[in-house]
């Protein structure tokens, strides 16, 4: 499981050099420069780490052991995080890259102590889409990162809010505010401004296909899946979100009929996870029904999970373009 913590297929080629900053957003160029310096400062191989674990602990540095990429959806945070993973001067087995959900799932499968032991041997841990929707996960990750920082592991994370404000606007945020503040101490925030690169300069989302078109196209596409949207949502409710990546293994494309609005919060959040897994694995989507930008109600888009929903809309729209033969830009392809 630990060996599988590497950048997903969409970001395997991501490099700091291929992220072209928007001249109108100076924070983007500054982020690339700071990440380059952060990568160059990652030191200490396996031998050094062994002395830290089993010998005398080094004096704690006043500088945070982590860097935190903060910005809205679509500014290229995941690209930069994966680029940092590639830039770090360490062998692949000394670096780990995973989503927040994958990290909590790892701790659930191995147990806390074994997870600490396994990740403490790394020089860098990159965590994408930091989420603190559950108080139990908050305590777990706070403790885990504290132990890893003490072991000398460099940390990097992305999210859509500053570390000290994680949980604001979320349900039960007051219950774990103290843990959130503790997490903030591990990271130096790095703000990245800008607009969603996936749709910059592109037309609006392509219109949905007819059900017959979707079905015919699915039968012509080798390795594709074909599902009725309500039935897919029902199936997702019976599968743990940690298994959604496995559901997509081997798929060349996803075809959906009858896409309709979602009003239930739990159903919507499950779809967000599936959208992330499809996007990471570059699996195009073709659908009938409503456009994906009408999936979530106005009330949901104003609520505590709005940034997740906007991210899902952005990614599903990009995948729909790919399904219709268009390629969304990568951060490195954005014209200056």
Buried (B, 14 or more C-beta within 10 A) or exposed (E): EBEEBBBBEBBEBBBBEEBBBBEEBEBBBBBBEBBBEBBEEBEBEEEEBEEBBEEEEEEEEEEBBBBBBBBBBBBBBBBBBBBBBBBBBBEEEBBBBBBBBBBBBBBBEBEEEEBBBBBBBBBBBBBBBBBBBBBEBBBBBBBBBBBBBBBBBBBBBBBBBBBBBBBEEBBBBEEBBEBBBBBBBBBBBBBBBBBBBBBBEBEEBBEBBEBEBBBEBBEEBEEBBBBBBBEBBEEBEEEEBBEBBEBBEEBEBBBBBBBEEBEEBEBBBBBBBBBBBBBBBEBBBBBBBBBBBBBBBEEBBEBBBBBBBBBBBBBBBBBBBBBBEEEBBBBBEBEE
